[in-house]
Amino acid sequence: MRFSFLKSVSLIGFLILIQGCGFEVKSQTNQVLTPVISNKKIVEAKRFTRANKMDTTIAIFVDMSIHSGKYRMFVWSFELEKIINSSLCAHGSCDASFYSEEVRFSNVSESHCSSVGKYKIGKRGYSNWGTHFNYKLHGLEKTNNNAYKRVIVLHSFEQVEDTEVYPEHTMDSWGCPMVSNNTLIYLDTVLKKVKQPVLLWLYK
């Protein structure tokens, strides 16, 4: 009994410690218990969506500082004040290895790099890859305002897994935020319900 009690205390202490350090904590059902998105970003995203007449119920955050083999795309519900979906998301290869550890960024056409910044998720269209549909992305900042011209879209690909593959890396894209087929199917159901464009914010 004493040993079990000490183990429980240790576990609680460990969870408090990693929560305080800003790490993600998940239950056995993979539900995110502690947001990995800073409150500052959530507040800014809410202000930005209101100011630009975008959807104010959800936003999609992509944290490129997180290893590509871990969940780093998060769907945030402003109404529920929590993450409602976490998934893998590829970064651009920059014409280097298709399983690169380093993430580099560029807004230049044909660079095949990801671009940081806020995006407006646009119309649903046809894709040659994955689920065979995608969503156009419109870059809203100087760091990503060539996105539409570069054909940077939200799309899926069969080689992106549904669950974390760390320490392995997710296969790189040609600059697009690329997710698994099941993730895009989920996002599709969410995006079809909203009446205003949704914010996708990619940052490092």
PyMOL commands that set and color helices and strands:
alter all, ss='L'
color gray80, all
select helices_A, chain A and resi 2-20+39-51+181-191
alter helices_A, ss='H'
color red, helices_A
select strands_A, chain A and resi 58-63+73-77+82-87+117-126+133-139+153-156+178-179+199-203
alter strands_A, ss='S'
color yellow, strands_A
deselect
rebuild
show_as cartoon
